[in-house]
């Protein structure tokens, strides 16, 4: 029984660390992409990207790492779709 509880605790800790890593990774990719590409307007896709980035950072600040990663991935996908870049994983 002890062994099962230890394994379960390790799995929970591992998934939390994975979410943190994914959140951080998405935000780092967005920062790297921002250094390469400057949006030409504040409306349309670039405005939505900026909103998603702000959303991801807000989720990270609240500790909601799953939603942080989701918003970051949405922003990266939108960047790829609008610029033809390879911003996603």
C-alpha positions in Angstrom: 0.0 0.0 0.0 2.8 2.4 0.8 4.4 1.7 -2.5 1.2 2.6 -4.3 0.9 5.9 -2.5 4.5 6.8 -3.3 3.9 6.0 -7.0 0.7 8.1 -7.0 2.5 11.0 -5.3 5.3 10.9 -7.8 2.8 10.9 -10.8 1.0 13.9 -9.4 4.3 15.8 -8.9 5.5 14.8 -12.3 2.4 16.1 -14.1 2.6 19.4 -12.2 6.2 19.8 -13.3 5.4 18.9 -16.9 2.7 21.6 -16.9 5.1 24.1 -15.6 7.7 23.1 -18.1 5.2 23.4 -21.0 3.9 26.7 -19.8 7.5 28.1 -19.5 8.4 26.6 -22.9 5.5 28.2 -24.7 6.2 31.6 -23.1 9.9 31.3 -24.1 9.0 30.4 -27.7 6.7 33.4 -27.8 9.4 35.7 -26.5 11.8 34.2 -29.1 9.3 34.7 -31.8 8.7 38.3 -30.7 12.4 39.0 -31.0 12.4 37.7 -34.6 9.1 39.1 -35.8 7.5 42.5 -35.1 3.8 42.6 -35.8 2.8 45.3 -38.3 -0.5 46.1 -36.8 -2.3 46.0 -33.5 -5.5 44.7 -35.1 -6.4 41.3 -36.5 -4.2 38.3 -35.9 -1.4 40.2 -34.1 -3.8 41.7 -31.7 -5.2 38.3 -30.9 -1.7 37.0 -30.4 -0.9 39.8 -28.0 -4.1 39.0 -26.1 -3.3 35.3 -25.9 0.2 36.1 -24.7 -1.2 38.4 -22.0 -3.7 35.7 -21.1 -0.9 33.0 -20.8 1.1 35.3 -18.6 -1.9 36.0 -16.4 -2.6 32.2 -16.1 1.1 31.6 -15.2 0.9 34.3 -12.5 -2.1 32.6 -11.0 -0.5 29.3 -11.1 -2.9 27.9 -13.7 -0.2 26.2 -15.8 -2.4 24.1 -17.9 -4.3 27.1 -19.2 -1.0 29.0 -19.6 0.3 26.3 -21.9 -3.0 26.2 -23.8 -3.1 30.0 -24.4 0.6 29.9 -25.3 0.1 27.2 -27.8 -2.9 29.0 -29.4 -0.7 32.1 -29.8 2.1 30.1 -31.4 -0.4 28.4 -33.7 -1.9 31.7 -34.8 1.6 33.1 -35.4 2.4 30.1 -37.6 -0.8 30.4 -39.5 -0.5 34.1 -40.2 3.3 34.3 -40.9 4.1 30.9 -42.2 6.7 30.5 -39.5 7.5 27.3 -37.6 6.6 28.6 -34.1 4.8 25.5 -32.8 6.4 22.4 -31.3 
